[in-house]
Amino acid sequence: MGLEDEIQDHRARCQPHLLTLRMIARSEAAMVQPLQIVAEITEATGAILAEAEAADCAARVIAEVTRGITVVGMFLRVRLNRLAAAAEDAIAAAQAEDFARMRHHLRRFEALTYAMWTVQDEVYDPRPARRPVPRLARPAR
């Protein structure tokens, strides 16, 4: 399995957890069991953070092999820290039974997850840089 496949596998393993968080964020009935919600959010965000961390490590391996990028690694580390903060905020809101705030932080967590993947794809893409296609000269009139 190549490193690109490994990164995609990490992302694929996040999908069920992201779905769980989305269901919690949209659910009204589940709010009667706040302790269970806290446990589910903690488990799902923890799993996503672990997979995001592993994908980031694999992406850095690709970058070092292809380009030797180090500043970008720091940038993505900051994004991972923001993702972890969003998870902590969602858990704290669920513990406080502030479900409106919890929903906000869960949506933020999901958006940050996808944003991080987008940045990884753009920065660590092992394919050569795309060259603009030259415009054909127009015929003289």
C-alpha positions in Angstrom: 0.0 0.0 0.0 1.3 3.4 -1.0 1.4 6.4 1.3 -1.4 8.1 -0.7 -3.6 5.0 -0.1 -2.7 5.1 3.6 -3.9 8.7 3.9 -7.1 7.8 2.1 -7.6 4.9 4.5 -7.2 7.2 7.5 -9.8 9.5 6.0 -12.2 6.7 5.3 -12.0 5.5 8.9 -13.1 9.0 10.0 -16.3 8.8 8.0 -18.4 6.7 10.4 -17.3 9.0 13.3 -18.1 12.1 11.3 -21.5 10.6 10.6 -22.1 9.9 14.3 -21.2 13.5 15.2 -23.5 14.8 12.4 -26.4 12.6 13.8 -25.8 13.9 17.3 -25.7 17.5 16.1 -29.1 17.0 14.4 -30.8 15.0 17.0 -33.2 16.3 19.5 -34.3 13.1 21.1 -30.8 12.1 22.2 -30.5 15.1 24.4 -32.2 13.3 27.3 -29.0 11.4 28.0 -26.2 14.0 28.2 -23.7 11.6 29.7 -24.1 9.2 26.7 -23.8 12.1 24.3 -20.5 13.2 26.0 -19.2 9.7 25.7 -20.1 9.4 22.0 -18.7 12.8 21.2 -15.5 12.0 23.1 -15.1 8.7 21.3 -15.9 10.0 17.8 -13.7 13.1 18.1 -10.9 11.1 19.6 -11.0 8.6 16.8 -11.0 11.4 14.2 -8.2 13.2 15.8 -6.1 10.0 15.9 -6.8 9.3 12.2 -6.1 12.9 11.3 -2.8 12.8 13.2 -1.8 9.6 11.4 -2.8 11.0 8.0 -0.7 14.1 8.8 2.3 12.0 9.6 1.9 10.0 6.4 1.5 13.3 4.4 4.6 14.7 5.9 6.5 11.6 4.8 5.3 12.2 1.3 6.3 15.9 1.5 9.8 15.1 2.8 10.3 12.6 0.1 9.1 14.8 -2.7 9.8 18.4 -1.7 11.3 18.7 1.8 8.5 21.0 3.1 8.8 21.9 6.8 6.9 25.2 7.3 3.8 23.5 6.0 4.1 20.8 8.7 3.9 23.6 11.3 0.8 25.0 9.5 -0.9 21.7 9.6 0.1 21.2 13.2 -1.8 24.4 14.0 -4.8 23.1 12.1 -4.7 19.9 14.1 -4.6 21.9 17.3 -7.6 23.9 16.2 -9.4 20.6 15.4 -8.6 19.3 18.9 -9.8 22.6 20.5 -13.1 22.3 18.6 -13.5 18.7 20.0 -12.8 20.0 23.5 -15.3 22.8 23.0 -18.0 20.4 21.8 -17.4 18.0 24.7 -17.5 20.9 27.3 -20.7 22.2 25.8 -22.3 18.7 26.0 -21.1 18.3 29.6 -22.7 21.7 30.4 -25.9 20.5 28.5 -25.6 23.5 26.3 -26.8 21.7 23.2 -27.0 24.7 20.9 -23.4 25.5 21.6 -22.5 21.8 21.3 -24.1 21.7 17.8 -22.2 24.7 16.8 -18.9 23.2 17.9 -19.7 19.9 16.2 -20.4 21.6 12.9 -17.1 23.6 13.4 -15.2 20.3 14.1 -16.6 18.8 10.9 -15.7 21.8 8.8 -12.2 22.0 10.2 -11.7 18.3 9.5 -12.6 18.7 5.8 -10.6 21.9 5.6 -7.5 20.2 7.0 -7.9 17.4 4.3 -8.2 20.0 1.6 -5.1 21.7 2.8 -3.2 18.4 2.9 -4.3 17.6 -0.6 -3.1 20.9 -1.9 0.2 21.0 -0.1 1.2 17.4 0.0 0.0 16.4 -3.4 2.8 14.2 -4.8 1.9 14.9 -8.4 4.0 17.4 -10.2 2.8 21.0 -10.3 0.4 21.7 -13.0 1.6 24.0 -15.8 -0.8 26.4 -17.4 -1.8 25.4 -20.9 -0.4 27.9 -23.3 -3.1 29.8 -25.3 -2.9 29.2 -29.0 -2.0 32.2 -31.0 -5.0 33.7 -32.8 -4.7 33.9 -36.6 -4.0 37.4 -37.9 -6.9 39.1 -39.6 
